[in-house]
Amino acid sequence: MSEVKFEIKKDNIEIKYKDRDQIKPGCTLDNMNSDPEILGTYETKEEAIEALRKYRTEISEFSCSVGRMFDVTEYYVEENVYDDNGEPESCNGVWEESKMEIFLKNEDRKIIDTFDNYADAEAAYNECDDECSIEFN
């Protein structure tokens, strides 16, 4: 008999600077080369979503031989069905991702606004009349 499990998974993706508009909730789900880490397993979706609240999406910027890059680590609740041997049978989808916060800060490092994706943060940055910066976490 099949068993449904709600798992909190941790996944990571590196995004090139030129593709920074792809930094948005769920962006790690598009990474075909990933091997997500299971952090916890729950019997109900509600329990898993409640446990997910303690995680926040992590974003950092770095430079390498191909130029500026962003490293994004996300956490999410995924519903999976397992067979009698404990082997995955199917995935019924992702229910929720960890909260992504990208900040627009003024020169005094006070938060002007908060965004859940890079494209909106950059648009606000480009319209900002004062000295400001885009920052993560």
C-alpha positions as a printed Julia matrix, in Angstrom:
137×3 Matrix{Float64}:
  0.0    0.0     0.0
  1.32   3.43   -0.94
  2.22   6.01    1.69
  2.01   9.8     1.24
  4.7   11.89    2.92
  5.12  15.65    3.12
  8.8   16.47    3.08
 10.72  19.65    3.71
 13.51  19.76    1.16
 16.54  22.02    0.79
 17.74  22.81   -2.72
 20.3   25.11   -4.27
 20.91  26.8    -7.61
 23.56  29.15   -9.0
 22.2   31.87  -11.27
 24.3   34.06  -13.56
 24.08  37.81  -13.04
 22.56  38.26  -16.51
 19.75  35.87  -15.46
 19.12  37.55  -12.09
 15.45  38.16  -12.96
 15.02  34.39  -12.42
 15.6   34.86   -8.68
 12.06  34.36   -7.4
 10.21  31.88   -5.19
 10.54  28.37   -6.59
 13.61  29.12   -8.72
 15.53  26.11   -7.37
 12.8   23.78   -8.6
 13.98  24.4   -12.17
 17.46  23.05  -11.41
 17.62  19.72  -13.25
 21.1   18.94  -11.84
 20.13  19.14   -8.2
 19.83  16.53   -5.52
 17.62  18.11   -2.84
 18.26  17.23    0.78
 15.28  16.0     2.83
 15.3   17.9     6.14
 12.1   16.49    7.62
  9.13  14.25    6.9
  5.58  14.91    8.11
  2.27  13.07    7.97
  0.2   16.12    7.02
  0.68  19.08    4.74
 -0.26  21.45    7.57
  2.48  20.08    9.87
  5.07  20.4     7.11
  4.07  23.96    6.22
  4.2   24.98    9.87
  7.72  23.47   10.19
  8.79  25.24    6.98
  8.18  28.65    8.62
 11.49  28.41   10.5
 13.42  28.46    7.19
 14.22  31.49    5.02
 15.54  31.49    1.48
 19.25  32.34    1.46
 20.81  34.41   -1.34
 24.45  35.4    -1.74
 26.46  36.95   -4.53
 29.92  35.84   -5.63
 32.38  36.19   -8.51
 33.97  33.37  -10.47
 35.54  32.71  -13.87
 32.18  33.19  -15.66
 31.47  36.5   -13.86
 29.08  37.55  -11.12
 26.74  34.85   -9.85
 24.04  34.4    -7.24
 23.78  31.36   -5.0
 20.18  30.68   -3.95
 19.18  28.1    -1.33
 15.47  27.44   -0.93
 13.38  25.22    1.31
 10.03  23.81    0.28
  7.28  21.34    1.15
  6.88  18.55   -1.39
  4.22  15.84   -1.34
  5.56  12.43   -2.38
  4.08   8.96   -2.64
  6.21   5.95   -1.62
  5.61   2.27   -2.35
  5.69  -0.58    0.2
  9.49  -0.78   -0.12
  9.95   2.9     0.71
 10.83   3.77   -2.88
  9.42   6.98   -4.4
  6.44   6.33   -6.67
  5.36   9.82   -7.61
  5.54  13.48   -6.68
  2.25  15.28   -6.15
  3.86  18.72   -6.27
  5.28  21.47   -4.13
  2.88  23.1    -1.67
  4.93  26.01   -0.4
  8.42  27.55   -0.6
 10.42  29.31    2.1
 10.05  33.07    2.38
 12.34  35.04    0.06
 13.28  38.54    1.22
 15.26  40.94   -0.94
 15.76  44.37    0.63
 16.14  47.81   -0.85
 18.13  49.81    1.72
 19.12  53.46    1.89
 22.63  54.73    2.56
 21.98  54.49    6.33
 21.21  50.78    5.74
 17.58  51.24    6.73
 15.09  49.13    4.81
 13.12  51.14    2.25
 11.15  48.17    0.93
 11.14  44.36    0.83
 10.56  42.18   -2.25
 10.09  38.46   -2.91
 11.91  38.54   -6.26
 14.95  40.22   -7.78
 13.16  41.79  -10.78
 10.87  43.9    -8.58
 13.75  44.87   -6.27
 15.86  45.97   -9.22
 12.97  47.97  -10.72
 12.55  49.83   -7.41
 16.32  50.33   -7.2
 16.35  51.88  -10.68
 13.55  54.27   -9.68
 15.13  55.24   -6.35
 16.23  58.9    -6.31
 18.47  58.48   -3.26
 21.55  56.34   -2.71
 20.31  52.82   -2.15
 21.37  49.19   -2.52
 19.87  45.75   -3.0
 20.71  43.38   -0.16
 19.8   39.85    0.91
 18.98  38.22    4.27
